[in-house]
Amino acid sequence: MTSYVVGVGMTRFEKPETRQWQYWDMVREAGNAALADAGLTYSDVEQVPVGYCFQPSTAGQRAAYELGLTGVPVYNVNNNCATGSTALMLARQFVEGGAGDCVLALGFEKMRKGSLGSGTGGEDLAASPVARHYGIMAARHGFEKAPPTAQLFGAAAREHMELHGTTAAQLAAVAAKNHRHSAHNPYAQFRDVYEVDEILAAPTVHRPLTRLQCSPTSDGAAAAVVVSERFARRRGLTDRAVEIVAQAMATDTEESFASGSCIDVVGQPVSREAARQVYERAGCGIEDVDVVELHDCFSVNELLTYEALGMCAPGESGKLVESGATTYGGRWVVNPSGGLISKGHPLGATGLAQIAELAWHLRGEAGPRQVENARTALAHNIGLGGAAVVTLLRGRPR
């Protein structure tokens, strides 16, 4: 059975405490937008997976109740930064497994100001779910008083530079591209445009990554309505339906830790494996994709993901972004939304916001950031700990 996305919605992503709203307010806005986009109501929905990381158990119910009190099952989902795409994956599995013809996937986050994890000793890092990942990093690079996640990705960046000659300017080129893309996205947390020199001159978070190469903490929500083919036909939604062609999740294996490399620890192997499964199931490859939303939590991760998705050979990703191949006029448009770096990164919402962005492009509704003739799209969402979800989408011919 094939599943389709027929409605998407999201709030603007914002700096925490910008608006005096609660997480359920965000979900009401994004969820109702997705239902309205599909021309449906909450009474049509049969299952509701809800993704978030920083609220207590059953916060999913509290949020979904803002949309209606129909008694349908609500599932609380947490998979670190891959939470939103995991909620989507559950929605797809419910539909394709026959558990419902109409499922609403929701994701939200209400975050605190400041970096995720201070690394200053105020938290029990030994008890962290990613303690094993930190241990691999510490063995090779030590552990400093900086945000732990930034240390992991900063170490991966230095390794890539040492192994492949990647330059600081190439890392900054990722951020410059994504900040430039976000200028046309009304949902983005940041819409300022920066040149490579300005990005390099910004304050360092953890070498070689500057602040403008790091995703911010954000508040926001996103949603997607996933339906069966029979439901889409019955409700006259086929003209706007975006097909979920293939989807896969991979989690850490021995390869993530055996080398002692932070490139592996932060998820390049699991991203590569999830992409491999998707290409195999879909019978196509990255060469058939027009537009990509990928997990650029830090600039280096966009480069690592180019390689994991097969967009270039290992070590060639710095040259790829520098060539212009991943922006408008190039081979692919990567992160037309501005990506996590500029659009923002409310953890539970991020994966679903990627789907919303890609659905708009595949339906020709992305406005001034529209990727011309977009037909096939790929989403990549990763969470340390770890999980990588890759989703291939196809729009109807226009």
C-alpha positions as CSV (number, residue, x, y, z in Angstrom):
1,M,0.0,0.0,0.0
2,T,1.3,3.5,-0.9
3,S,1.0,6.5,1.4
4,Y,0.7,10.1,0.5
5,V,1.2,13.5,2.2
6,V,-1.9,15.6,1.4
7,G,-1.5,18.4,3.9
8,V,1.3,20.2,5.7
9,G,1.6,23.1,8.1
10,M,4.1,24.8,10.4
11,T,4.6,27.8,12.6
12,R,7.4,30.2,12.1
13,F,10.4,29.0,13.9
14,E,11.4,31.6,16.5
15,K,14.0,32.3,19.2
16,P,12.8,30.8,22.5
17,E,10.6,33.2,24.5
18,T,10.0,35.5,21.5
19,R,6.3,34.8,21.8
20,Q,4.3,34.1,25.0
21,W,2.8,30.9,23.8
22,Q,2.7,27.3,25.1
23,Y,3.6,24.2,23.1
24,W,0.0,23.4,22.6
25,D,-0.5,26.8,21.0
26,M,2.2,25.9,18.5
27,V,0.6,22.5,17.7
28,R,-2.9,24.1,17.3
29,E,-1.4,26.5,14.7
30,A,0.6,23.9,12.8
31,G,-1.9,21.1,13.0
32,N,-4.9,23.2,11.9
33,A,-2.8,24.5,9.1
34,A,-2.0,21.0,7.9
35,L,-5.6,19.9,8.1
36,A,-6.8,23.0,6.3
37,D,-4.2,22.4,3.6
38,A,-5.7,19.0,3.1
39,G,-9.3,20.2,3.3
40,L,-9.9,17.9,6.3
41,T,-10.9,18.2,9.9
42,Y,-9.6,16.5,13.0
43,S,-12.6,14.2,13.0
44,D,-11.1,12.5,9.9
45,V,-7.9,11.6,11.7
46,E,-7.6,8.0,13.0
47,Q,-4.1,8.0,14.6
48,V,-1.8,10.8,15.9
49,P,2.0,10.3,16.5
50,V,3.4,13.4,18.2
51,G,7.1,14.1,18.4
52,Y,8.9,16.2,21.1
53,C,12.0,16.0,23.3
54,F,11.7,18.4,26.2
55,Q,8.2,18.1,27.6
56,P,6.9,15.4,30.0
57,S,5.1,12.2,29.1
58,T,1.6,12.6,27.5
59,A,2.5,16.2,26.3
60,G,1.5,14.8,22.9
61,Q,-2.1,14.4,24.2
62,R,-2.2,17.8,25.8
63,A,-1.1,19.3,22.4
64,A,-3.3,17.2,20.2
65,Y,-6.4,17.9,22.3
66,E,-6.2,21.5,21.0
67,L,-7.2,20.1,17.7
68,G,-10.1,18.0,18.9
69,L,-11.3,15.5,21.6
70,T,-12.2,12.6,19.4
71,G,-10.6,9.8,21.5
72,V,-8.2,8.6,18.7
73,P,-4.9,7.1,19.8
74,V,-2.1,9.6,20.5
75,Y,1.5,8.3,20.6
76,N,4.4,10.2,22.2
77,V,7.6,10.0,20.2
78,N,11.1,11.0,21.2
79,N,14.2,10.2,19.0
80,N,16.4,13.2,19.7
81,C,16.8,15.5,16.6
82,A,15.2,12.8,14.4
83,T,12.0,12.9,16.4
84,G,9.9,14.7,13.7
85,S,10.8,12.3,10.9
86,T,10.2,9.4,13.3
87,A,6.6,10.6,13.9
88,L,6.2,10.8,10.1
89,M,7.6,7.3,9.8
90,L,5.1,6.0,12.3
91,A,2.3,7.8,10.4
92,R,3.4,6.1,7.1
93,Q,3.6,2.7,8.8
94,F,0.1,3.1,10.3
95,V,-1.3,3.9,6.8
96,E,0.6,1.3,4.9
97,G,-0.1,-1.3,7.6
98,G,-3.8,-0.7,7.4
99,A,-4.1,0.8,10.9
100,G,-5.7,3.9,9.5
101,D,-6.5,5.7,6.3
102,C,-5.8,9.2,7.7
103,V,-3.0,9.9,10.2
104,L,-1.8,13.2,11.5
105,A,1.9,13.5,12.4
106,L,2.8,16.3,14.7
107,G,6.1,17.6,16.0
108,F,6.9,20.5,18.3
109,E,9.5,22.0,20.7
110,K,9.5,24.7,23.3
111,M,13.1,25.2,24.2
112,R,15.2,27.3,26.6
113,K,17.5,30.0,25.5
114,G,21.2,29.1,25.0
115,S,23.1,26.2,23.6
116,L,21.9,22.6,24.0
117,G,24.0,21.2,26.9
118,S,26.4,23.7,28.3
119,G,29.3,21.3,28.9
120,T,30.2,23.2,32.1
121,G,29.6,20.4,34.5
122,G,26.0,21.3,35.4
123,E,24.7,18.1,33.7
124,D,25.5,14.4,34.2
125,L,27.1,13.7,30.9
126,A,28.1,10.2,32.1
127,A,24.4,9.3,32.3
128,S,23.6,10.9,28.9
129,P,22.1,8.6,26.2
130,V,25.0,9.8,24.0
131,A,27.7,9.2,26.6
132,R,29.3,6.5,24.4
133,H,29.6,9.1,21.6
134,Y,31.2,11.6,23.9
135,G,33.6,9.0,25.1
136,I,34.8,8.3,21.6
137,M,35.3,12.0,21.1
138,A,37.1,12.5,24.4
139,A,39.5,9.7,23.7
140,R,40.8,11.4,20.6
141,H,40.1,15.1,21.1
142,G,39.5,15.6,24.8
143,F,36.5,17.2,26.4
144,E,36.3,20.9,26.9
145,K,34.0,23.5,28.5
146,A,31.9,24.1,25.4
147,P,28.5,22.8,24.3
148,P,29.0,19.0,24.0
149,T,27.3,18.6,20.6
150,A,29.3,21.4,19.1
151,Q,32.4,19.7,20.4
152,L,31.4,16.5,18.6
153,F,30.8,18.2,15.3
154,G,33.7,20.5,15.6
155,A,36.0,17.5,16.1
156,A,34.4,15.9,13.0
157,A,35.1,19.0,11.1
158,R,38.8,19.0,12.1
159,E,39.1,15.4,11.1
160,H,37.6,16.1,7.7
161,M,40.0,19.0,7.2
162,E,43.0,16.8,8.2
163,L,41.9,13.9,6.0
164,H,40.7,15.6,2.9
165,G,42.0,19.2,2.9
166,T,38.6,20.7,3.5
167,T,39.0,24.4,4.3
168,A,37.3,26.7,6.8
169,A,36.0,28.7,3.9
170,Q,34.2,25.6,2.5
171,L,32.6,25.0,5.8
172,A,31.5,28.6,5.9
173,A,30.2,28.3,2.3
174,V,27.5,25.9,3.6
175,A,26.3,28.4,6.1
176,A,26.4,31.3,3.5
177,K,24.3,29.3,1.1
178,N,21.7,28.4,3.7
179,H,21.5,31.9,5.2
180,R,21.0,33.2,1.6
181,H,18.2,30.6,1.0
182,S,16.4,31.6,4.2
183,A,16.0,35.2,3.1
184,H,13.0,34.0,1.1
185,N,11.4,31.8,3.8
186,P,8.8,33.5,6.0
187,Y,8.9,30.6,8.4
188,A,12.6,31.0,9.1
189,Q,14.0,32.1,12.4
190,F,16.8,34.1,10.7
191,R,16.5,35.8,7.3
192,D,19.7,37.8,7.2
193,V,22.3,37.1,4.5
194,Y,26.0,36.7,5.3
195,E,29.1,36.3,3.2
196,V,31.7,33.7,3.8
197,D,34.1,36.3,5.4
198,E,31.4,37.4,7.8
199,I,30.7,33.8,8.8
200,L,34.3,33.1,9.4
201,A,34.6,36.3,11.5
202,A,31.7,35.4,13.8
203,P,32.4,34.3,17.4
204,T,33.8,30.7,17.6
205,V,31.5,28.2,19.3
206,H,34.0,25.3,19.0
207,R,36.8,25.3,16.5
208,P,36.5,25.6,13.6
209,L,32.7,26.2,13.8
210,T,31.5,29.8,14.3
211,R,28.1,30.8,15.6
212,L,26.8,31.4,12.1
213,Q,27.6,27.7,11.3
214,C,25.5,26.3,14.1
215,S,21.8,25.7,14.3
216,P,20.1,27.8,17.1
217,T,17.7,26.7,19.8
218,S,14.1,27.4,18.5
219,D,10.5,27.2,19.3
220,G,8.1,25.9,16.7
221,A,5.8,23.1,15.4
222,A,5.1,21.3,12.2
223,A,2.6,18.8,10.9
224,A,1.8,16.5,8.0
225,V,-1.4,14.6,7.1
226,V,-0.6,11.1,5.7
227,V,-3.3,9.1,3.9
228,S,-3.8,6.0,1.9
229,E,-4.4,6.1,-1.8
230,R,-8.0,5.0,-1.4
231,F,-8.6,7.9,1.1
232,A,-7.0,10.4,-1.3
233,R,-9.2,9.2,-4.2
234,R,-12.4,9.1,-2.1
235,R,-11.8,12.7,-0.8
236,G,-10.6,14.1,-4.1
237,L,-7.1,14.8,-2.9
238,T,-5.0,13.1,-5.6
239,D,-4.1,16.3,-7.4
240,R,-2.2,17.6,-4.3
241,A,-1.0,14.3,-3.0
242,V,2.8,13.9,-2.5
243,E,3.8,10.2,-2.6
244,I,6.1,8.8,0.0
245,V,8.1,6.6,-2.4
246,A,10.5,5.1,0.1
247,Q,11.6,5.7,3.7
248,A,14.2,4.1,6.0
249,M,15.6,4.5,9.4
250,A,19.0,3.3,10.5
251,T,20.6,3.3,13.9
252,D,24.1,3.0,15.1
253,T,26.2,-0.2,14.4
254,E,29.7,-1.1,15.3
255,E,30.8,1.1,12.4
256,S,29.7,4.2,14.3
257,F,32.3,3.5,17.1
258,A,35.0,1.2,15.8
259,S,37.1,3.7,14.0
260,G,37.2,6.2,16.9
261,S,36.4,8.9,14.4
262,C,33.9,11.6,15.2
263,I,32.9,11.6,11.5
264,D,31.4,8.2,12.2
265,V,30.2,9.0,15.7
266,V,28.1,11.9,14.5
267,G,26.2,9.7,12.0
268,Q,27.7,9.5,8.6
269,P,27.5,5.7,8.5
270,V,23.9,5.6,9.6
271,S,22.9,8.3,7.1
272,R,24.7,6.3,4.4
273,E,22.8,3.1,5.3
274,A,19.4,4.8,5.5
275,A,20.0,6.4,2.1
276,R,21.1,3.0,0.6
277,Q,17.9,1.4,1.8
278,V,15.8,4.1,0.3
279,Y,17.5,4.0,-3.1
280,E,17.1,0.3,-3.2
281,R,13.4,0.3,-2.3
282,A,12.7,3.2,-4.7
283,G,14.7,1.9,-7.6
284,C,16.4,5.2,-8.1
285,G,19.3,7.2,-6.8
286,I,20.4,10.7,-5.8
287,E,20.9,11.5,-9.4
288,D,17.1,11.4,-9.8
289,V,16.5,13.9,-7.0
290,D,15.8,17.6,-7.6
291,V,15.6,19.1,-4.1
292,V,17.0,18.1,-0.7
293,E,16.3,19.1,2.8
294,L,19.1,17.7,5.0
295,H,20.2,17.9,8.6
296,D,22.7,20.8,8.7
297,C,22.7,21.1,12.5
298,F,26.3,22.3,12.0
299,S,27.8,23.2,8.6
300,V,30.1,20.2,8.7
301,N,27.2,17.9,8.8
302,E,25.9,19.1,5.5
303,L,29.3,18.2,4.0
304,L,29.2,14.8,5.7
305,T,25.7,14.2,4.4
306,Y,26.6,15.1,0.8
307,E,29.0,12.1,1.0
308,A,26.5,9.8,2.8
309,L,23.8,10.5,0.3
310,G,26.1,9.8,-2.6
311,M,26.2,13.3,-4.0
312,C,30.0,13.2,-4.2
313,A,32.9,10.9,-3.4
314,P,34.2,10.8,0.2
315,G,36.3,13.9,0.8
316,E,34.9,15.9,-2.1
317,S,32.0,17.6,-0.3
318,G,33.9,20.9,0.3
319,K,34.6,21.2,-3.4
320,L,30.9,20.3,-4.1
321,V,29.5,23.2,-2.1
322,E,32.1,25.6,-3.4
323,S,31.2,24.7,-7.0
324,G,27.6,25.9,-6.6
325,A,26.2,22.4,-7.3
326,T,23.9,22.5,-4.2
327,T,22.2,25.8,-4.7
328,Y,19.9,27.4,-7.3
329,G,21.3,26.9,-10.8
330,G,23.3,23.8,-9.6
331,R,22.7,20.1,-9.8
332,W,20.5,20.1,-6.6
333,V,19.0,22.7,-4.4
334,V,19.9,21.7,-0.9
335,N,18.1,23.3,2.1
336,P,16.0,25.9,0.1
337,S,14.3,26.6,3.5
338,G,17.6,27.8,5.0
339,G,18.1,24.5,6.7
340,L,18.5,24.1,10.5
341,I,21.3,26.7,10.5
342,S,19.0,29.5,9.4
343,K,15.5,28.3,9.5
344,G,15.9,27.1,13.1
345,H,15.9,23.7,14.9
346,P,13.1,23.0,17.3
347,L,14.0,19.4,17.7
348,G,10.6,17.6,17.6
349,A,9.4,19.7,14.7
350,T,12.5,19.7,12.4
351,G,11.9,16.5,10.5
352,L,8.3,17.4,9.7
353,A,9.2,21.0,8.7
354,Q,11.5,19.4,6.1
355,I,8.5,17.5,4.7
356,A,6.4,20.6,4.6
357,E,9.1,22.5,2.7
358,L,9.6,19.7,0.2
359,A,5.8,19.2,-0.3
360,W,5.5,22.9,-1.2
361,H,8.2,22.6,-3.8
362,L,6.7,19.4,-5.3
363,R,3.3,21.2,-5.5
364,G,4.9,24.3,-7.0
365,E,3.8,26.4,-3.9
366,A,7.2,27.5,-2.5
367,G,6.9,31.1,-3.8
368,P,10.2,33.0,-4.4
369,R,12.3,30.0,-3.2
370,Q,10.6,27.5,-5.6
371,V,12.9,25.0,-7.1
372,E,12.0,25.0,-10.8
373,N,10.4,21.8,-12.1
374,A,10.9,20.0,-8.8
375,R,9.6,16.4,-9.2
376,T,11.5,14.3,-6.7
377,A,12.7,15.3,-3.3
378,L,14.8,13.8,-0.4
379,A,14.6,14.5,3.3
380,H,17.4,13.6,5.7
381,N,17.0,13.9,9.5
382,I,19.4,12.6,12.1
383,G,19.5,12.4,15.8
384,L,22.5,11.5,17.9
385,G,22.1,8.4,20.0
386,G,21.3,7.6,17.2
387,A,18.9,7.5,14.3
388,A,18.9,8.7,10.7
389,V,15.7,8.8,8.7
390,V,15.8,9.3,5.0
391,T,12.5,9.9,3.0
392,L,12.1,10.0,-0.8
393,L,9.0,12.0,-2.0
394,R,7.5,12.4,-5.5
395,G,5.1,15.0,-6.6
396,R,2.5,14.6,-9.4
397,P,3.4,16.0,-12.8
398,R,2.4,19.7,-13.2
